[in-house]
């Protein structure tokens, strides 16, 4: 990721909800003196109450009902297709998450022929792009047909689009997990006072063992000792590069939760805090949710952090699925070419 770090000096502060935020870049300034770290692209002026804004986003989540069994079997492969299509169309991650949310909601409310799941998925991607992306990035039906290779007419896409919009009551301004995570990132989730989980004593012990194994290489020993002295003279505080790692882990976790599907009915606030805590822990930080961050999020408990960590570890150990190879659990693509029934 390697984004440029925010260089704001946080001189002008503004109070919201008994907390202070930098008026220039919008970062949270804890009372204990902790200094937040965030990338320049997440710096926004603090003119609006960020806590109220975050709560409003949580309240705008789309309620997902019970999903049909056949859809649950194909859901992972459908998301793989949608990821591949969004990458080809150069859409943002926010559009992808919103499209999957539209699809989950529509399928939970309306009966859909399993053969047409990909038709509805691609249409949801177009609707999400219309809601979020700039005009030049919106994939209209002609472009959508060209990139998805689906054997449907323009009329099919139009009818699909109308059905989905009506079911959503013409309200496409919904928020997703990635939106909630980015909102908290803009307030700062990594601090200069954070410590790495691996203590200095463990590092010294490992270094001593390495030195003992190099008794016959005196020159290399001296160079290694000199390097260790320089390392241990540096402050123990977390390096600013760890912020990029936390953001990368956060995106991976959000995608993992999106694909999993078992967290659709969970409380948005608790899920957001759990994902952030899991991302910090996976990045090597000692405390998953430090006190200042816990107070910023108004004491929301990370109830799903442990289950998310277990799920993420299991997924990392498994071989990564290749995009576009979802046919093992999905309908054969070529059978769609002979499908003659249109949407009525």
C-alpha positions in Angstrom: 0.0 0.0 0.0 2.8 2.4 1.0 0.7 5.6 1.3 2.3 8.9 2.2 1.9 9.5 6.0 -0.2 12.3 7.3 2.2 15.2 8.2 -0.4 17.3 10.1 0.9 18.9 13.4 -2.6 18.7 15.0 -2.5 22.2 16.4 -6.1 23.3 15.9 -8.5 20.9 17.9 -12.3 20.8 17.8 -14.5 19.0 20.4 -17.2 16.4 19.5 -18.9 14.1 22.0 -16.5 15.1 24.8 -13.6 14.1 22.6 -11.1 16.1 20.6 -10.3 15.9 16.9 -7.9 17.7 14.7 -9.7 20.3 12.7 -7.2 20.1 9.9 -7.0 16.3 9.2 -9.9 14.9 11.4 -7.8 12.5 13.5 -8.8 11.6 17.0 -6.6 13.2 19.8 -6.9 11.0 22.9 -6.6 12.6 26.3 -3.8 10.3 27.4 -1.5 12.0 24.8 -1.4 9.1 22.3 -0.6 10.3 18.8 -2.5 8.6 15.9 -1.0 7.5 12.6 -2.8 7.4 9.4 -2.2 7.8 5.7 -2.6 11.1 3.8 -5.4 9.7 1.7 -7.6 9.3 4.9 -7.1 12.9 6.0 -10.3 14.9 6.0 -11.2 18.2 7.7 -13.0 17.7 11.0 -16.0 19.9 10.3 -18.6 17.2 11.0 -19.1 15.2 14.2 -17.3 11.9 13.3 -18.9 9.8 16.0 -22.4 10.8 14.9 -21.4 10.2 11.3 -20.2 6.7 12.2 -23.4 5.9 14.0 -25.4 7.1 11.1 -23.5 4.7 8.8 -24.1 1.8 11.1 -27.8 2.6 11.0 -27.9 2.6 7.2 -26.9 -1.1 7.0 -29.2 -3.2 4.8 -31.1 -5.9 6.8 -30.4 -9.3 5.2 -33.0 -12.0 5.7 -32.6 -15.8 5.3 -30.8 -16.8 2.2 -32.0 -19.7 0.0 -30.0 -22.9 0.2 -29.1 -22.9 -3.5 -27.9 -19.4 -3.2 -25.7 -20.2 -0.2 -24.0 -23.0 -2.2 -23.2 -20.6 -5.1 -22.6 -17.4 -3.1 -18.8 -17.8 -2.8 -18.4 -18.5 -6.5 -20.7 -15.5 -7.3 -18.6 -13.2 -5.2 -15.4 -14.5 -7.0 -17.0 -13.6 -10.3 -18.0 -10.1 -9.0 -14.5 -9.5 -7.7 -13.1 -10.4 -11.1 -15.6 -8.2 -12.9 -15.0 -5.2 -10.6 -11.2 -5.5 -11.2 -11.7 -5.6 -15.0 -14.1 -2.6 -14.8 -11.6 -0.8 -12.4 -14.3 -0.3 -9.7 -13.6 0.5 -6.1 -13.7 -2.0 -3.2 -16.7 0.0 -1.9 -18.7 -0.7 -5.1 -18.0 -4.4 -4.8 -19.1 -4.6 -1.1 -22.3 -2.6 -1.9 -23.1 -4.8 -4.9 -22.8 -8.0 -2.8 -25.0 -6.4 -0.2 -27.7 -5.5 -2.8 -27.5 -9.1 -4.2 -27.8 -10.7 -0.7 -30.8 -8.5 0.2 -32.6 -9.0 -3.1 -32.2 -12.8 -3.1 -33.3 -12.9 0.6 -36.5 -11.1 -0.4 -37.4 -12.4 -3.8 -37.4 -15.8 -5.4 -34.7 -15.9 -8.1 -33.9 -18.7 -10.6 -30.4 -20.0 -9.7 -29.4 -19.9 -13.4 -29.8 -16.1 -13.3 -27.8 -15.4 -10.1 -24.9 -14.1 -12.2 -27.2 -11.9 -14.2 -28.5 -10.3 -11.0 -24.9 -10.1 -9.6 -23.6 -8.2 -12.5 -26.6 -5.9 -12.5 -26.0 -5.2 -8.7 -22.4 -4.3 -9.6 -23.7 -1.7 -12.1 -26.2 -0.3 -9.6 -23.5 0.0 -6.9 -21.2 1.8 -9.4 -24.0 4.2 -10.2 -24.4 4.9 -6.5 -20.7 5.4 -5.7 -18.4 5.8 -8.8 -17.7 8.8 -10.9 -19.6 9.0 -14.2 -16.7 7.9 -16.4 -16.3 4.7 -14.3 -19.9 3.6 -14.4 -20.2 0.4 -16.5 -23.4 0.8 -18.4 -25.2 -2.3 -19.9 -23.3 -2.4 -23.2 -19.9 -2.4 -21.3 -21.2 -4.8 -18.6 -22.2 -7.3 -21.3 -18.8 -7.1 -22.9 -16.9 -7.6 -19.7 -19.0 -10.3 -18.0 -19.6 -12.5 -21.2 -23.1 -13.3 -20.0 -25.5 -14.4 -22.7 -28.3 -12.1 -21.9 -29.9 -9.3 -23.9 -29.9 -5.6 -22.9 -33.6 -5.9 -22.1 -32.8 -8.6 -19.5 -30.4 -6.3 -17.7 -32.9 -3.5 -17.7 -35.6 -5.6 -16.2 -33.2 -6.9 -13.6 -32.2 -3.4 -12.7 -35.8 -2.2 -12.3 -36.6 -5.2 -10.0 -33.7 -4.6 -7.7 -34.3 -0.9 -7.5 -38.0 -1.4 -6.6 -37.1 -4.0 -4.0 -34.6 -1.5 -2.4 -37.4 1.1 -2.5 -35.2 3.3 -4.7 -32.7 3.8 -1.8 -29.2 2.9 -3.0 -27.4 5.0 -0.3 -26.5 2.1 2.0 -23.2 1.4 3.9 -21.1 -1.7 4.1 -18.4 -3.1 6.3 -15.6 -1.5 4.2 -17.3 1.9 4.6 -17.4 1.5 8.4 -13.8 0.4 8.5 -12.6 3.3 6.5 -14.6 5.7 8.6 -12.7 4.5 11.7 -9.4 4.5 9.9 -9.9 8.2 9.1 -10.0 8.8 12.9 -6.8 6.8 13.5 -6.5 3.2 14.7 -2.8 2.9 15.1 -0.8 5.0 17.5 2.9 5.9 17.9 2.7 4.6 21.4 1.6 1.2 20.3 3.9 -1.7 21.1 4.7 -4.8 19.1 3.6 -8.1 20.5 7.2 -9.5 20.4 9.0 -8.0 23.4 12.5 -6.7 23.4 13.6 -9.5 25.8 12.5 -12.2 23.3 14.4 -10.4 20.5 17.5 -10.2 22.7 17.3 -13.9 23.6 17.0 -14.9 19.9 19.9 -12.6 19.0 22.1 -14.2 21.8 21.3 -17.7 20.4 22.4 -16.6 16.9 25.6 -15.1 18.3 26.4 -18.4 20.1 26.0 -20.3 16.8 28.5 -18.1 15.1 31.5 -18.6 17.4 33.8 -19.6 14.6 33.0 -16.5 12.5 34.4 -13.6 14.6 34.2 -11.0 11.9 30.5 -11.6 11.3 29.9 -11.7 15.0 31.3 -8.2 15.5 29.2 -6.8 12.6 26.1 -8.5 14.0 26.7 -7.1 17.6 27.2 -3.6 16.2 23.9 -3.9 14.3 22.1 -5.2 17.5 23.4 -2.2 19.5 22.1 0.2 16.9 18.7 -1.5 16.9 18.2 -1.5 20.7 19.2 2.1 21.0 16.2 3.0 18.9 12.8 3.8 20.7 10.5 0.8 21.2 7.5 2.6 19.7 5.8 1.1 16.7 7.2 2.1 13.3 4.9 4.1 11.1 5.1 1.5 8.4 2.9 -0.8 10.6 -0.1 1.4 9.7 0.1 0.3 6.1 0.2 -3.3 7.3 -2.9 -2.8 9.5 -4.8 -1.3 6.5 -3.8 -4.3 4.3 -4.9 -6.8 7.0 -8.1 -4.8 7.5 -9.0 -5.1 3.8 -8.2 -8.8 3.7 -10.4 -9.4 6.7 -13.3 -7.4 5.2 -13.1 -9.4 2.0 -13.0 -12.6 4.1 -16.1 -11.6 6.1 -17.8 -10.6 2.9 -17.2 -14.1 1.4 -18.0 -16.0 4.6 -21.6 -14.9 4.8 -22.1 -15.9 8.5 -21.7 -12.4 9.8 -24.5 -10.8 7.7 -26.9 -10.5 10.6 -24.4 -9.2 13.2 -24.4 -5.8 14.8 -22.5 -3.4 12.5 -20.8 -1.6 15.4 -19.6 -4.8 17.1 -18.5 -6.3 13.8 -16.5 -3.2 12.8 -14.7 -3.1 16.1 -14.0 -6.8 16.0 -12.5 -6.5 12.5 -10.3 -3.6 13.5 -9.1 -5.5 16.6 -8.3 -8.6 14.6 -6.4 -6.5 12.0 -4.3 -4.9 14.6 -3.5 -8.3 16.2 -2.7 -9.9 12.9 -0.3 -7.0 12.2 1.8 -7.8 15.3 0.5 -5.1 17.7 0.4 -6.0 21.3 -3.0 -4.6 22.2 -5.8 -5.4 19.8 -8.0 -2.5 21.1 -6.1 0.0 23.2 -7.9 2.0 25.8 -7.9 5.2 23.7 -9.4 3.5 20.7 -12.0 1.7 22.9 -13.1 5.0 24.4 -13.2 6.6 20.9 -15.7 3.9 19.7 -17.7 4.5 22.9 -17.0 1.2 24.6 -18.4 -1.1 21.8 -17.3 -4.6 22.6 -15.4 -6.6 19.9 -17.6 -9.7 20.4 -16.6 -11.4 17.2 -12.8 -10.8 17.3 -11.9 -14.4 18.5 -14.2 -16.1 15.9 -12.9 -13.8 13.1 -9.3 -14.6 14.1 -9.9 -18.3 14.0 -11.7 -18.0 10.6 -8.9 -15.8 9.2 -6.2 -18.3 10.3 -8.1 -21.2 8.7 -8.5 -19.3 5.5 -4.9 -18.4 5.2 -3.9 -22.1 5.7 -6.2 -23.2 2.9 -5.2 -22.7 -0.8 -6.5 -19.5 -2.2 -9.3 -19.9 -4.7 -8.5 -18.6 -8.2 -10.9 -16.0 -9.6 -13.0 -17.3 -12.4 -12.6 -21.0 -11.3 -15.8 -21.1 -9.4 -17.4 -23.6 -11.8 -16.8 -26.6 -9.5 -19.8 -25.6 -7.3 -21.6 -23.5 -9.9 -23.6 -24.1 -13.0 -21.6 -24.7 -16.1 -21.3 -21.4 -18.0 -22.0 -23.0 -21.4 -25.4 -24.2 -20.2 -26.4 -20.6 -19.9 -26.0 -20.1 -23.6 -28.8 -22.5 -24.3 -31.0 -21.0 -21.6 -34.1 -19.6 -23.4 -36.3 -18.4 -20.6 -36.2 -14.7 -20.1 -37.2 -12.6 -17.1 -40.9 -11.9 -17.0 
